[in-house]
Amino acid sequence: MVGVAPGDVGEPAEVDAPAELDGLAELGRPAELDGLAGSRGYSGVIVALVAVVALALGGLGGVIVLGAAAGTATTPVEGSVEAGFARDMQAHHAQAVELAVLVRDRSDDEEVRTVALDILLTQQNQIGQMASWLRAWDLPASSSAPPMAWMSAGAATAGGHAGHGGHAGHATAASGYEAMPGWVGSQDLARLRDAEGVAADRIFLELMIAHHRGGVEMAREAAGHARDPQVVELANGIVTTQERETRALDEMLAARA
């Protein structure tokens, strides 16, 4: 993933697999997914999904790697918007997966549970896609740069694509993963873990609405400043999907007032 260190505020916790996904084989855990293992095989779910995505993208990854070997200027490099987005959005998505699994185990509301499962599957799939990009670009899964540095730097002039343009900083008011828009802190995660039933539903919806809006902010930045077409495509897709889901979550929350 993006190098989530033990002790980070709001770090994705160990979670269990949804029953709907029981039976997926354990395929071995890639380093970018450390910290998401669960006691009932959740690691197998994650790794199986990532393996499927990586397999499907293998051909495309080969094309990208060949392009890099030929010296093309379009392959993302360390310090680029593409690399920063791929790492940080993986961490952001991993927390959404954690929220989804937490509410699934605490809710009796089938609509909420269905939404949670959809978020889990969609965002875990995208985690695998972004992890495969970093491998294809021959970049490490983590970086010494602070989270969200790619948004504050924008142009990534030291090693990134030229001419991206600068942006106002997003990582100055907070440190670590708290700097991410919509990031859920440890106290709010504890509130969800301690809740049951309708109370858990409401907390989940409130947190996921804010989390989605933060994800949209990150994705807009990437869509506007990345040069790699597949990164732009995924970022635009995240904006469209999460804006639509946020409207639905708003309606669900209002109905459970």
N, C-alpha and C positions, 0 to 999 in steps of 0.2 A: 504494500500500500504506500503510504506517504511517510512512513517512518513514525508512527504514533508511539511515543515513548511511554513506558509505565509511569503512572502518576499524573499524566496530563488531565486537565479538567475536562470532564465529559468524555473521557476516552471510551470508545466502544467496549462494552462489557461482554463477558461470556454469556451466550444465549443458547436456547434450545431450538431444535428443528421443529417446524410445523409438522403436524401429523400427515398433512397432505403430501409431504415430500419424503416421508420415511422410505427407506429402501434404496436410496441412491448410494452407490458404492463410494467408499473412501478411496480417493485416487492419489493422495499425497498432497500436503499443504504448501503452496507457494509462499514465499516470505511476506509478500504484500498483504496477506490475509491473516497474519499472526494476530492473536488477541480476539478473534471471533469464534474460536472453537467452543463447542458446547458439550455438555455431558451426555446428550442423547443423539450424537451424530450430526450436529449442526455443521461441523467442519466438513463432513462429507458432502453435505448439500452445497456449501459454498464452493468447495474445490471442484465438485462435479460440474456446477454451472460455469465456473471459470474455464474449466478444461474444454467444455463444449464450445464456448465462445472463442477461446484461443485456437481450437481446431478449425472452426469456421473461418477465422480470420488469418489462418496460417499462410494462405496463398498471397493475400494482400500484404502481410507482413514481409514476406520474401521479396516482393516487388520493392517495398520501401527500403529494405536493407540493401538490395542491389543498387538502388538509386544512390544511397549514401556512399557505397563503395565506389561508385562512378564519380563522386564528388559533386552531386547536385546541390544547389543552394537551398532547396526547399525542404530538406530533411531537418526537422526540429533538433535543436542542440540544447545543451545545458544553459539555463538562464532564460530560455524562451517562454513565451506565453503558453505555448502548447505543453511543454514539460510541466510547468507549474500548475496549469489547469488539470492535467491528467493526474497528478499526484494529489492535489488538494481536493478535487472533486471525488476521488476515490474515498478519502477520509470522510467527506461530507455525506456521501452516499452510504458509507458503512454505518454512520450514526442513524440514518433513516432506517436502515435494515434493523438496527438494534431496537429502535422505537417500535417498529412494526411487530417484531417478535415479542417484545414486552407486552404490548396491548393484546396480541392474539392470545396470550396465556392468561389474561386477566379479564377479558370481555366476554359477555354473553350475547352481544349484539352481532348478528350475522353480517349486517351491512358493514360495520366497522371491521370485522374480521376479514371480510372479503377485500376491502380496500387495503388493509394491512398486508395481506398476502400478495396483492398486485404490486404494491410498492416494493415489497421484499424481492420479488422475482425480477421486476423491471430494473431496479437499481443494482441488484447483484449482477445481472447480465452486463450492465454498463460498467461496473467495476472491472469485470473481466476484460471488456473491450479496451478500457484505458490502460490496464496493466499490460495488455498485449502490445499496445502502441509503444510504451516505454521500452519493452524488450526489442521491438523491431527497430527503434531508433538507437539501440545500443546505449540506453541511458539507465542509470540505477533507479530502483523503485522509490528510493528516498533521497533527500537532499539536505545539505547543511543549511540551506536558506530557510528563513522563518516562513511559516504558513502565510499565504497571501502576498508574499513579496512580489510575485508576478503581476498582481493587480496594482500595487503601488508603483512598481517600476514601469509597467506598461511596455515600453519599447524594448526592455531587456537588452540594452545596448551593449552590455559586456557579454557577448557570446550568443545573444539571441538574434532573431531576424531583425534586419535593419529597417528603420522607418516605421515602427509600430506607433510611435507617439507616446508621450508621457501622460500619466493620470494622477489624480489626487490619491493620496495614500489611504488604504483601508486597514493597514496593520499597525497603525500608530497608537490607537486608543486601547488596545488589548494585546496580550502576548499569547503565543502558542495558538492552539486551535480555537480559543475564544475569539480570536480575530476574525474567524470566518463568519460571514453573514448568516444569521439564523442558527448558529451553533447552539446546542442545548447544553447548559452547564450542569454540573454534578448535582446541584440541589433540585433542579427540575427533573432530572433523571430519577433521583430518589423519590420524588413525589409520585412519579408514574409507577415505580416499582412497588410503592406502598399502597397504591390504590387498587380498587376492585370494581367490577361492574360498571355502572353508568359514570361514576367518578373517574375511573380509568379511561373510559371513552372520551370524556370531555377533555381531560388533560392531554391525551394523545392528540386529539384534533387540534387543540390550541397550539401544542408544540410543533406538530407537523405543518400547520399553516405557516407559522413563522419560519420553520426550517425550509419549506418549499420556496418561500419568497426569497430567502437568502440564497438558495441554490439558483434561482432565476437570475439574481443579481450577478453571481459568479459566471453563469453561462452567458449572459449578455456581454459581459466583458470579454470572454473568450471568443464569442461569435464576432465581435466587432474588431478584434485585434489579432487573432490568430491568422496564420497564412496557410496552414495545412487544411485542405478541403474536408477531410474526414473529421477533423476536430471542429471545424465550423459547422458541419452538418449535425454532429451530435449535440453541440452546444445549442444550436437553433431548435433541435428536437426537444431538448430538456426545457427550454423556455416555453415552447408550445404546450408540452405535456403537463408541466408543473403549474403553469398558469391555469390550465383547464382543471386540473385536479384541485388546485387551491379554491377555485369557485365552488366545486362540489363539496369540499371539506367545510367551507364556510356555511353552506346550506345544511350540511349534516350537524354542525355545531349548533346552529340556530334551532334546529328541530329538537335538540336535546337540552335546551335551556331549562 
